Amino acid sequence: MDSSKLLKTVYGIDIHFEDLVYQVKQSKQKEKKSVLKGISGTFKSGEMTAIMGPSGAGKSSLMNILTGLTKSGVSGTIEIGKARKLCAYIMQDDHFYPFFTVEETMLLAAALKISNKCVNLKEKRILIDHLLNTLKLNKAKQTRCSKLSGGQKKRLSIALELIDNPAVLFLDEPTTGLDSSSSFDTIQLLRTLANEGRTIVCTIHQPSTNIYNLFNLIYVLSSGQCTYQGTPQNTVMFLKTIGLECPAYHNPADFLLECVNGDFDDHTEALTECAKDTRWRYDQQLLQDEAEPPTDAQVAKFNESQTQGQAAQPKIQKVESAKELIKHTYPPPEWVRLWLLIGRCHLQFFRDWTLTYLKLGMHILSAVMIGLFFGDSGINATKQISNVGMIMIHCVYLWYTTIMPGILRYPMEIEIIKKETFNNWYKLRTYYVATLITSTPVHIIFSTVYITIGYLMTDQPVELDRFVKYLLTAVVVTICADGLGVFLGTILNPVNGTFVGAVSTCFMLMFSGFLILLNHIPNALRFIAALSPMRYALENMVISLYGNQRDKLVCPSTEFYCHFKNAITVLRQFGMEQGDFGYNIMMILGQITLFKILAYFTLKHKLKSV
Ligand SMILES: Nc1ncnc2c1ncn2[C@@H]1O[C@H](COP(=O)(O)OP(=O)(O)OP(=O)(O)O)[C@@H](O)[C@H]1O
C-alpha cells in the first residue's frame, strides 16, 4: 500500500443524530439542567459544518457527545456506530511535547498510528512530506514544537490527525487565537479536506463573511435548541421568513448570531420551529419551491452540474462492515507502541536539561555539601546521633526531590495524553507502563549517585552488603515517593498537590522514628507510623549500618567516654534492634504497588473528566 493511496481512499461517514438530550446535575439544585433539548441533525460526508451559537448555547457539549467524549446524561440516537474509530477530534488548544521538532512529532505519530507492515518508513516519510507541504508546514519541519506560531500549531494538530486519514474530523474552535488570514487559510484547508469526502465538523465564533461562506452547513444552537440548520447562502432568506431583515452590507453570520442572541426580541421559538425545515440545507435553485427536500440522487445530479469543468472529485467509499473498517485503520500492535513511547520518554528526558543535568548536578552538589558537613560521622562514636540525623536527611532529600516532580508530571502532560489516547494513538495503559519503565532506571541512577557520594564522604562502613542494603532502601523509598507524587498529581491540581505533598512529607518525617522515637509514640497512634514509608526506610538504613554485629566505632582519644562505641547501642537508642530488613522493604514495595495502581485509575478517571 503506498502512502498516497492511504490518503486518497476516503471513507464517507454521515453523522445523524435524533432527539439528542443532554442533562447535567447542578450543584445544590435537585433538578437537572438540560444543556441540549432534543436536537436533531445530519452532518454529511463531503461537507464542512459549522456549529455556531452564543456562549453557553451547548456547542462544545454537542461536539463532545458526537465524538464520544461525553457519555453520561445523554439520551437520543447518534448514528456513527463503529466508524468512531475513523474519527479524529482536534481540541481547542494545541498541545505537543516541546522538545520535539515538527518532523519528529509527525514521524512518531505515523509510527504509533500506522503499522510498518502496511506502510514502511520510506512511505511514511513521503506521506509526511506530502501532508506538511499541503499544510504549508514544510519550512517549519525542523522547528521545535515550542517555537511554532499559533497558526502553525493548529496546522500541525490537523496534520497529525490526517496521518491515518480519518473519515471525520471534529475541531473545537479551530480559528480561536488566529489572525484573519490564518483563520481563512485554516478553514479553506478544512474545506479542501471536506471536498475530498471527509466529514468536517467544527465549532466557530463570529466568522468573517469569507469564512462563513466556505461552510456547506451552518448549525446554530441557542439555549440547547437548534435555531438554524442550512447553507450560509440561505441565512438571510431564512431570517427574512420570520421577519428579521438583514441590513445591507451586514455580515449574515453576525446578524444571525444577533438574532439568536435576542438582540431584536426573543425569536427563539419561531427560529426553532422554522429550523425544523430541512430544505434550508439545499441550494434554492435545487429546491425550486418544492415542498419536499430533494433526494440524494437529485442533490448528486445538481452538484455534478455545478462542478462541471472542475477537477473530478475523488470517489467516496462507504464503510460497509467492521472488517473493512479494521483494514482501514492499520494500527500497529500495542507492544510496538509501548517501545515507541519508551523511546519518546527517553528522548524527552535527555533533551530537557532541567530533568537530567540540572537534577544530577543538584544531587551531586547536595551530597558533597552533606558529606562536608557530617565529615567522619560514619565512624566517629561521638557523632552517632548526627549520623542518624544524616540518614534522615538522605531520606527526606530523596523523598522531597522526587515527590514534587511526580506531582507536576501528569498535570503538565494530561492534555497531550488526552488528545493522543482519545484519537487512538495508543491505550492509556501502554503509556502508563512506558512511563513506569522509563522513570524507574532514572530514579535508580540518581539515588545511586547521591547515596554513593554521601556514603563514602562520611566514612560509613566500607562493607559491600551494608552499602547495598543502604542503597537499596534509598532506591525503593525514592520510587515510593514518585508513586505517591504521581498519585497526588492525578487527583489534585498542582497548587493543592504541592501543598498536600509537602504536608504529607512533614507527617512522614514526624513519624519516621527519629524526631520522636517509635517507642515514645502513644500505642493508639503507632499505626500512623506504620503508614509512613520513611519510617521503614529510616529503620532499614540504620540497621544496614549498625546491625549484623558491626565492629566497634572509633572513640577519639580526646574523649573520656563514648556512649555509642558499640553499634548495638545506636539501635537500642532508636528502638530499632528488632528491625527486620526484609519486612521493611516489603512494606515499602507494597506502598509503591498501591500508589502506582491507584495512580493509573485516578489518571484514567481524570482523563474522562478534563
Ligand atoms: N458537565 C457539566 N456540568 C454542569 N454544567 C455544564 C456541564 N457541561 C456543560 N454545562 C453547561 O452547559 C452550558 C453549555 O456549555 P457548552 O460548553 O456546551 O457551551 P458552548 O456553547 O460551547 O459555550 P462557549 O462558546 O462559551 O464555549 C453551559 O451553561 C455550561 O455551564
The ligand as an SDF file (V2000), in Angstrom:
LIG
                    3D

 31 33  0  0  0  0  0  0  0  0999 V2000
  -20.7870   18.8230   32.9850 N   0  0  0  0  0  0  0  0  0  0  0  0
  -21.4730   19.9490   33.1460 C   0  0  0  0  0  0  0  0  0  0  0  0
  -21.9550   20.3000   34.3620 N   0  0  0  0  0  0  0  0  0  0  0  0
  -22.6690   21.4330   34.5310 C   0  0  0  0  0  0  0  0  0  0  0  0
  -22.9530   22.2950   33.5440 N   0  0  0  0  0  0  0  0  0  0  0  0
  -22.4970   22.0060   32.3210 C   0  0  0  0  0  0  0  0  0  0  0  0
  -21.7310   20.8240   32.0560 C   0  0  0  0  0  0  0  0  0  0  0  0
  -21.4290   20.8020   30.7340 N   0  0  0  0  0  0  0  0  0  0  0  0
  -21.9710   21.9200   30.2080 C   0  0  0  0  0  0  0  0  0  0  0  0
  -22.6080   22.6440   31.1520 N   0  0  0  0  0  0  0  0  0  0  0  0
  -23.3370   23.8950   30.9560 C   0  0  0  0  0  0  0  0  0  0  0  0
  -23.9970   23.8050   29.7300 O   0  0  0  0  0  0  0  0  0  0  0  0
  -23.9570   25.0380   29.0400 C   0  0  0  0  0  0  0  0  0  0  0  0
  -23.3870   24.8300   27.6490 C   0  0  0  0  0  0  0  0  0  0  0  0
  -21.9920   24.5880   27.7580 O   0  0  0  0  0  0  0  0  0  0  0  0
  -21.0590   24.4590   26.4840 P   0  0  0  0  0  0  0  0  0  0  0  0
  -19.6610   24.4020   26.9680 O   0  0  0  0  0  0  0  0  0  0  0  0
  -21.5400   23.3520   25.6480 O   0  0  0  0  0  0  0  0  0  0  0  0
  -21.3370   25.8500   25.7570 O   0  0  0  0  0  0  0  0  0  0  0  0
  -20.6500   26.4690   24.4660 P   0  0  0  0  0  0  0  0  0  0  0  0
  -21.7450   26.8000   23.5350 O   0  0  0  0  0  0  0  0  0  0  0  0
  -19.5860   25.5890   23.9520 O   0  0  0  0  0  0  0  0  0  0  0  0
  -20.0230   27.7890   25.0920 O   0  0  0  0  0  0  0  0  0  0  0  0
  -18.6880   28.5690   24.6590 P   0  0  0  0  0  0  0  0  0  0  0  0
  -18.9200   29.1020   23.3040 O   0  0  0  0  0  0  0  0  0  0  0  0
  -18.6090   29.6560   25.6740 O   0  0  0  0  0  0  0  0  0  0  0  0
  -17.5530   27.5940   24.7460 O   0  0  0  0  0  0  0  0  0  0  0  0
  -23.1710   25.9960   29.9020 C   0  0  0  0  0  0  0  0  0  0  0  0
  -24.0780   26.7850   30.6320 O   0  0  0  0  0  0  0  0  0  0  0  0
  -22.4000   25.0910   30.8310 C   0  0  0  0  0  0  0  0  0  0  0  0
  -22.2000   25.7030   32.0640 O   0  0  0  0  0  0  0  0  0  0  0  0
  1  2  1  0
  2  3  1  0
  2  7  2  0
  3  4  2  0
  4  5  1  0
  5  6  2  0
  6  7  1  0
  6 10  1  0
  7  8  1  0
  8  9  2  0
  9 10  1  0
 10 11  1  0
 11 12  1  0
 11 30  1  0
 12 13  1  0
 13 14  1  0
 13 28  1  0
 14 15  1  0
 15 16  1  0
 16 17  2  0
 16 18  1  0
 16 19  1  0
 19 20  1  0
 20 21  2  0
 20 22  1  0
 20 23  1  0
 23 24  1  0
 24 25  2  0
 24 26  1  0
 24 27  1  0
 28 29  1  0
 28 30  1  0
 30 31  1  0
M  END
$$$$
